[in-house]
């Protein structure tokens, strides 16, 4: 084969590769959902979200007001507004609920009885709040790697989730920082609920 033919063949192969890679148009945009993330100070909200964003744990600082993170997944982007969980901040949570499409509630499953009771009351308030009561909830029982951690069944019973959240879209999942796969799976389940809600809204 002549040098010219060889050159033409390579040019044609380059052209085919260019068409395959560049001429199919941009990939479809991933849907974006605006979520609010709440929970008491020390429940691990900031650490869990940082883990999902592949940020170094050394740079994690507890949220005192609120922060926003774009958490990327293969099929969606979650714009998460994390609210600080201190006593003097929780009374202002509801000011940041507007526009939310879903809720992430993080609780420390190894916390004291007093803190667990406070978390229970805050979750009940959120589940019944007019701006949140129809939204999907992901409830994360964090710190499952600690010896004092309560099981998911214990949390479900103590928080009275079955009677309170009946008819609502909610998921209760155990989690810890050392199990990234389980954490991502929990968020994938939340994305499924968000997509279902989207489809229902389109049919109406």
WOJOZI-V728124 format. One record per residue. N is the residue number from 1. SS is DSSP state (hx for helix, st for strand, lp for the rest). PSI is psi in whole degrees, 0 to 359 (none if undefined). D_LAST is the distance of its C-alpha to the last C-alpha in Angstrom with 2 decimals. Layout:
<<N SS PSI D_LAST> <N SS PSI D_LAST>>
This chain:
<<1 lp 136 64.98> <2 lp 160 65.87> <3 hx 324 64.68> <4 hx 315 62.78> <5 hx 319 60.89> <6 hx 316 60.08> <7 hx 317 58.82> <8 hx 320 56.65> <9 hx 317 55.23> <10 hx 320 54.30> <11 hx 320 52.77> <12 hx 320 50.66> <13 hx 319 49.49> <14 hx 321 48.63> <15 hx 317 46.66> <16 hx 318 44.68> <17 hx 319 43.94> <18 hx 316 42.86> <19 hx 318 40.49> <20 hx 322 39.07> <21 hx 327 38.59> <22 hx 346 37.84> <23 lp 12 36.44> <24 lp 359 33.21> <25 lp 166 31.49> <26 lp 150 30.15> <27 lp 152 28.14> <28 lp 140 24.37> <29 lp 139 23.63> <30 lp 140 22.64> <31 st 149 19.52> <32 st 139 20.67> <33 st 138 19.56> <34 st 119 21.20> <35 st 155 22.58> <36 st 137 25.07> <37 st 121 28.00> <38 st 163 30.06> <39 lp 161 33.04> <40 lp 158 36.65> <41 lp 133 39.35> <42 lp 356 40.81> <43 lp 338 37.78> <44 lp 17 37.69> <45 hx 307 34.53> <46 hx 317 36.37> <47 hx 318 38.25> <48 hx 315 35.26> <49 hx 322 33.32> <50 hx 322 36.56> <51 hx 317 37.09> <52 hx 334 33.75> <53 lp 7 34.78> <54 lp 35 38.20> <55 lp 152 40.04> <56 lp 132 43.49> <57 hx 341 43.67> <58 hx 338 46.78> <59 hx 3 44.80> <60 lp 126 42.39> <61 lp 133 42.82> <62 lp 136 41.08> <63 lp 127 38.47> <64 lp 330 39.81> <65 lp 266 37.12> <66 st 158 34.10> <67 st 160 33.70> <68 st 131 31.01> <69 st 139 31.07> <70 st 110 29.13> <71 st 112 29.12> <72 st 136 28.77> <73 lp 168 27.51> <74 lp 324 27.45> <75 lp 6 23.69> <76 st 161 22.74> <77 st 127 24.47> <78 st 115 24.21> <79 st 101 25.35> <80 st 121 26.78> <81 st 107 28.11> <82 st 128 30.83> <83 st 138 32.23> <84 lp 150 35.82> <85 lp 14 36.51> <86 lp 159 39.76> <87 hx 317 40.33> <88 hx 357 40.53> <89 hx 328 37.28> <90 hx 328 34.91> <91 lp 347 34.86> <92 lp 0 33.25> <93 hx 314 30.47> <94 hx 339 27.79> <95 hx 341 28.64> <96 hx 8 27.21> <97 lp 332 23.89> <98 lp 136 21.89> <99 lp 356 19.67> <100 lp 143 19.82> <101 lp 353 17.11> <102 st 166 19.31> <103 st 135 22.69> <104 st 121 25.92> <105 st 121 28.50> <106 st 130 31.98> <107 st 151 34.71> <108 st 106 38.33> <109 lp 350 38.91> <110 lp 16 42.67> <111 lp 175 42.81> <112 lp 165 44.95> <113 hx 321 43.93> <114 hx 315 43.63> <115 hx 324 41.28> <116 hx 322 39.18> <117 hx 319 38.90> <118 hx 317 37.88> <119 hx 320 35.21> <120 hx 314 33.94> <121 hx 320 33.72> <122 hx 321 31.93> <123 hx 318 29.32> <124 hx 318 28.79> <125 hx 318 28.40> <126 hx 317 25.82> <127 hx 335 23.75> <128 hx 0 23.76> <129 lp 137 23.42> <130 lp 328 20.60> <131 lp 350 19.69> <132 lp 340 19.83> <133 lp 338 19.08> <134 lp 3 15.43> <135 lp 155 16.48> <136 st 140 18.01> <137 st 133 21.80> <138 st 114 24.61> <139 st 118 27.80> <140 st 117 30.92> <141 st 91 34.20> <142 st 171 36.47> <143 lp 37 40.24> <144 lp 348 40.31> <145 lp 355 43.45> <146 lp 146 45.42> <147 lp 327 47.67> <148 lp 6 46.32> <149 lp 135 42.65> <150 lp 150 40.83> <151 lp 166 38.88> <152 hx 321 35.12> <153 hx 320 35.73> <154 hx 317 37.92> <155 hx 314 35.37> <156 hx 318 32.58> <157 hx 314 34.94> <158 hx 322 36.37> <159 lp 358 33.08> <160 lp 47 31.76> <161 hx 324 28.51> <162 hx 307 27.74> <163 hx 324 27.70> <164 hx 319 26.40> <165 lp 14 23.47> <166 lp 131 22.47> <167 lp 353 18.73> <168 lp 163 18.32> <169 lp 109 18.08> <170 st 152 21.69> <171 st 132 24.50> <172 st 120 28.20> <173 st 141 30.49> <174 st 151 34.22> <175 lp 164 35.38> <176 lp 161 38.46> <177 lp 336 39.57> <178 lp 5 41.66> <179 lp 78 38.83> <180 hx 322 36.68> <181 hx 316 35.17> <182 hx 323 33.82> <183 hx 315 32.46> <184 hx 323 30.65> <185 hx 322 29.25> <186 hx 317 27.86> <187 hx 328 26.05> <188 hx 322 24.78> <189 hx 322 23.20> <190 hx 318 21.56> <191 hx 321 20.23> <192 hx 318 18.73> <193 hx 320 16.87> <194 hx 319 15.71> <195 hx 320 14.53> <196 hx 319 12.66> <197 hx 321 10.85> <198 hx 314 10.18> <199 hx 321 8.87> <200 hx 320 6.47> <201 hx 325 5.30> <202 hx 329 5.51> <203 hx 341 3.79> <204 lp none 0.00>>
